[in-house]
């Protein structure tokens, strides 16, 4: 009898300990073990939005926005929300005025609350248009920067809560980027059922400077080329003469991998032609044109481009000035050195129309590119 009672007590102790372990593991939300590695969920702070309307008609909006944002995020992501009450107390201590929130104050609030991401914003009211204007920002602690999300405008009527939903949707779209690394489903799982994890590591990874051509929109380049005149223009210059040709250009990736841009070239030339009684020929050409082209991405750090250019040139030669159209084709190979600096090797052909002799040249150039 005593032996059975003893065994029963031991079994109860074991079951209690096992249950306690399971509960502890279940409630230990900050750490997720994926693929043998521990992921620590990010701490996300959501502040009440600042009411700058100057009226008491929108008293429901600050809490409505914060609650809608949290609800939308909870549907799609796993994260740790900073206690709202404590966060508001911390923010109140850091802000010099309840109607302003400087970058230094935002940073201090995130640090004091240990927030990896801090969501905040404000809203105003345009009485003449009867519109509410809502601005939302996200402070990313890992990058020490504020992401400005698209502003939302909405007429103050029965549809005003759709504005709240749009604000929440904008934040969800921004969070998709920050959770990108952890959103990949584990093999065998159903992607539709998995929530993306916003982790400290994914935020740090996405906050790093991007060293990838495919994510660059604007390119600004400065090149220096050597060119060889062709045809009768080449004969005039002695057939084998090449000259330094500096030029400035910029390109914008407008649609898909298609680009549009501008270029400005200046050609300063002076040559003694041995075939024409040592006649000294001076040539000064300025070219301004537009470009259209296509980028080809082979690797995050390597790409190629092909462009057509055209415009007008202004030339001074033998004391005469004239202006005519020109066109050209370019092919370039580019390498991304850092997140903001690249280099290129470019080959080009130019046809500068003139009468009776048009000018043609082929060339190679080296250049440095600023990217963003």
Secondary structure as UniProt FT lines:
FT   HELIX           2..27
FT   TURN            29..30
FT   STRAND          31..34
FT   TURN            35..36
FT   STRAND          37..41
FT   STRAND          43..46
FT   STRAND          50..51
FT   TURN            57..60
FT   HELIX           61..76
FT   STRAND          77..78
FT   STRAND          80..81
FT   HELIX           84..94
FT   TURN            98..99
FT   HELIX           103..113
FT   STRAND          117..126
FT   TURN            127..130
FT   STRAND          131..140
FT   TURN            141..144
FT   STRAND          145..148
FT   STRAND          152..155
FT   TURN            158..159
FT   HELIX           160..178
FT   HELIX           180..182
FT   TURN            187..188
FT   HELIX           191..193
FT   STRAND          196..197
FT   HELIX           200..207
FT   HELIX           213..215
FT   STRAND          218..230
FT   HELIX           231..236
FT   TURN            237..238
FT   STRAND          244..255
FT   TURN            256..257
FT   STRAND          258..273
FT   HELIX           274..276
FT   TURN            277..278
FT   STRAND          279..299
FT   TURN            300..301
FT   STRAND          302..317
FT   TURN            318..319
FT   STRAND          320..336
FT   STRAND          341..352
FT   STRAND          359..371
//
